[in-house]
Amino acid sequence: MSSTINYQAIDATFPISGRNNSTQGFRDNFTTIQACLQQAATEITTMQTTAVPGATGAQGTVGPAGPQGVSGDDGATGVIGVNGATGPHGIQGYMGATGYQGASGVIGLTGDIGSTGPHGTQGASGVIGLIGATGLQGVGGATGVIGLTGPNGATGMVGQAGDRYDTNSTSTLTLSATGSTGITVQTNLQYSIGQSITIAHDVLDIQHATVSGYDPLTGELLFINTSIIGSGTYATWSVNLAGAVGVQGATGPNGSNGATGPSGTNGTNGSNGATGPSGTNGSNGTTGPSGTNGSNGATGVSGSTGAGRALNWDVLIGW
């Protein structure tokens, strides 16, 4: 579709500087400019309703899934606690006092031996001391440290982008319906010669052009001006194909998270508290008194002395 805008009818030399220009010349130029803008609006509306959309870009391939992370190492085993010391033995109970010895009988003549006196009764056993209280339980060992979390798997590759035309530029450009010029855009785009492009500052200031060259290494975009909407010089532009923009390729999935390392083993229990001391033994009962010795028998009566007789030789020899 070729444009029928008669922009050549606009007197670009009017008004003339330094002269008293007629007001009719101003009115004629304004009328011509208004007619051009009305025709441009009509052509833009026609293009928007009849233009064929550009082909949709191919969908990017899905990136492979990242490998699974390595499992963390096991935590170290805690140290075994020391056994508590044994409590001391209780104190030995006191021995009971010895019973008094019976008084000795009066010594007389030896008679019959008296019978043995009975044994004293045995003293009662002392009460067994109470068992000492059990020592307090030792404090539990600290919990082992939790193992480190395994590293995350590598991120999958990003899928190839579907659209490589939408870009921006900060080059200074004056809107013009004729001539050739260029601006700098992003690198590694897919512009090729002959493509129709739209360079817009806003909805009221747009440059339409045809691509005449593009350097993907430097981002230099050359084009031939075909038509404009609005006027002026600007340094912020949105650049794209005149047709519809292809959809963006799908983003590759993120790699799976690595497995969580196992928890460390629990620390050992603390040592048992020391055993409390044993209670003291009860004292022994007192020993019963010994039985008294039997009294000696009375001394027998001595025999009487025989009568005396005079001795002479007659008696001795029997004469």
FENFEN-V432185 format. One record per residue. N is the residue number from 1. SS is DSSP state (helix for helix, strand for strand, loop for the rest). PSI is psi in radians with two decimals (* if undefined). Layout:
n: [N,N]
ss: [SS,SS]
psi: [PSI,PSI]
This chain:
n: [1,2,3,4,5,6,7,8,9,10,11,12,13,14,15,16,17,18,19,20,21,22,23,24,25,26,27,28,29,30,31,32,33,34,35,36,37,38,39,40,41,42,43,44,45,46,47,48,49,50,51,52,53,54,55,56,57,58,59,60,61,62,63,64,65,66,67,68,69,70,71,72,73,74,75,76,77,78,79,80,81,82,83,84,85,86,87,88,89,90,91,92,93,94,95,96,97,98,99,100,101,102,103,104,105,106,107,108,109,110,111,112,113,114,115,116,117,118,119,120,121,122,123,124,125,126,127,128,129,130,131,132,133,134,135,136,137,138,139,140,141,142,143,144,145,146,147,148,149,150,151,152,153,154,155,156,157,158,159,160,161,162,163,164,165,166,167,168,169,170,171,172,173,174,175,176,177,178,179,180,181,182,183,184,185,186,187,188,189,190,191,192,193,194,195,196,197,198,199,200,201,202,203,204,205,206,207,208,209,210,211,212,213,214,215,216,217,218,219,220,221,222,223,224,225,226,227,228,229,230,231,232,233,234,235,236,237,238,239,240,241,242,243,244,245,246,247,248,249,250,251,252,253,254,255,256,257,258,259,260,261,262,263,264,265,266,267,268,269,270,271,272,273,274,275,276,277,278,279,280,281,282,283,284,285,286,287,288,289,290,291,292,293,294,295,296,297,298,299,300,301,302,303,304,305,306,307,308,309,310,311,312,313,314,315,316,317,318,319]
ss: [loop,loop,loop,loop,loop,loop,helix,helix,helix,loop,loop,loop,loop,loop,loop,loop,loop,loop,loop,loop,loop,loop,helix,helix,helix,helix,helix,helix,helix,helix,helix,helix,helix,helix,helix,helix,helix,helix,helix,helix,helix,helix,helix,helix,helix,helix,helix,helix,helix,helix,loop,loop,loop,loop,loop,loop,loop,loop,loop,loop,loop,loop,loop,loop,loop,loop,loop,loop,loop,loop,loop,loop,loop,loop,loop,loop,loop,loop,loop,loop,loop,loop,loop,loop,loop,loop,loop,loop,loop,loop,loop,loop,loop,loop,loop,loop,loop,loop,loop,loop,loop,loop,loop,loop,loop,loop,loop,loop,loop,loop,loop,loop,loop,loop,loop,loop,loop,loop,loop,loop,loop,loop,loop,loop,loop,loop,loop,loop,loop,loop,loop,loop,loop,loop,loop,loop,loop,loop,loop,loop,loop,loop,loop,loop,loop,loop,loop,loop,loop,loop,loop,loop,loop,loop,loop,loop,loop,loop,loop,loop,loop,loop,loop,loop,loop,loop,strand,strand,strand,loop,loop,loop,strand,strand,loop,loop,loop,loop,loop,strand,strand,strand,strand,strand,loop,loop,loop,loop,loop,loop,loop,loop,loop,loop,loop,strand,strand,strand,strand,strand,strand,strand,loop,loop,strand,strand,strand,strand,strand,strand,strand,strand,strand,strand,strand,loop,loop,loop,loop,strand,strand,strand,strand,strand,strand,strand,strand,strand,strand,loop,loop,loop,strand,strand,loop,loop,strand,strand,strand,strand,strand,loop,loop,loop,loop,loop,loop,loop,loop,loop,loop,loop,loop,loop,loop,loop,loop,loop,loop,loop,loop,loop,loop,loop,loop,loop,loop,loop,loop,loop,loop,loop,loop,loop,loop,loop,loop,loop,loop,loop,loop,loop,loop,loop,loop,loop,loop,loop,loop,loop,loop,loop,loop,loop,loop,loop,loop,loop,loop,loop,loop,loop,loop,loop,loop,loop,loop,loop,loop,loop,loop,loop,helix,helix,helix,helix,helix,loop,loop]
psi: [2.12,2.57,2.51,0.34,2.15,1.15,-0.26,-0.31,-0.23,2.23,1.71,-0.22,-0.06,2.43,2.81,2.26,2.41,0.07,2.79,1.62,2.61,2.59,-0.45,-0.64,-0.71,-0.79,-0.71,-0.78,-0.73,-0.71,-0.73,-0.76,-0.73,-0.72,-0.69,-0.75,-0.71,-0.72,-0.68,-0.73,-0.71,-0.77,-0.67,-0.75,-0.73,-0.75,-0.70,-0.53,-0.34,-0.14,2.47,2.19,2.57,2.82,2.54,2.33,2.61,2.58,2.39,2.64,2.63,2.26,2.60,2.69,2.49,2.69,2.75,2.46,2.73,2.46,2.52,2.75,2.68,2.52,2.68,2.61,2.39,2.77,2.49,2.35,2.71,2.47,2.56,2.67,2.60,2.39,2.72,2.71,2.68,2.83,2.42,2.35,2.75,2.53,2.45,2.69,2.56,2.39,2.73,2.50,2.41,2.67,2.51,2.43,2.86,2.31,2.16,-2.74,2.64,2.17,-2.71,2.50,2.25,2.73,2.62,2.31,2.70,2.61,2.52,2.66,2.52,2.40,2.62,2.53,2.49,2.70,2.34,2.34,2.67,2.53,2.33,2.64,2.55,2.41,2.77,2.53,2.44,2.70,2.40,2.54,2.69,2.57,2.42,2.70,2.40,2.39,2.68,2.55,2.39,2.69,2.65,2.56,2.75,2.53,2.36,2.76,2.51,2.31,2.69,2.35,2.45,-0.58,2.19,0.67,-0.61,2.14,3.09,2.87,2.54,0.32,2.57,2.23,2.38,2.21,2.29,2.45,-0.13,2.93,3.07,2.53,-2.90,2.85,2.97,2.22,-2.91,2.74,2.92,0.63,-3.07,0.50,2.51,2.83,2.39,-0.17,2.46,2.30,2.77,2.21,1.86,2.30,-0.75,-2.99,-0.25,-0.16,1.73,2.41,2.13,2.42,2.99,2.28,2.28,-0.12,2.62,2.30,1.88,-0.29,-0.66,-0.35,0.19,2.13,2.04,2.52,2.84,2.17,2.37,-0.66,2.89,2.80,2.20,-2.83,2.95,3.08,2.26,2.91,0.27,2.13,2.55,2.20,2.41,2.95,2.69,-0.44,-3.07,2.57,2.34,2.68,2.64,2.44,2.68,2.52,2.38,2.62,2.66,2.58,2.62,2.62,2.52,2.69,2.53,2.32,2.66,2.69,2.55,2.72,2.65,2.51,2.73,2.72,2.60,2.80,2.64,2.57,2.74,2.50,2.39,2.71,2.57,2.61,2.72,2.52,2.49,2.65,2.59,2.55,2.72,2.55,2.37,2.68,2.52,2.59,2.64,2.52,2.50,2.60,2.56,2.57,2.72,2.58,2.32,2.74,2.31,2.49,2.71,2.70,2.35,2.81,2.54,2.75,2.35,2.43,2.39,3.03,-0.49,-0.74,-0.76,-0.64,0.03,0.21,*]
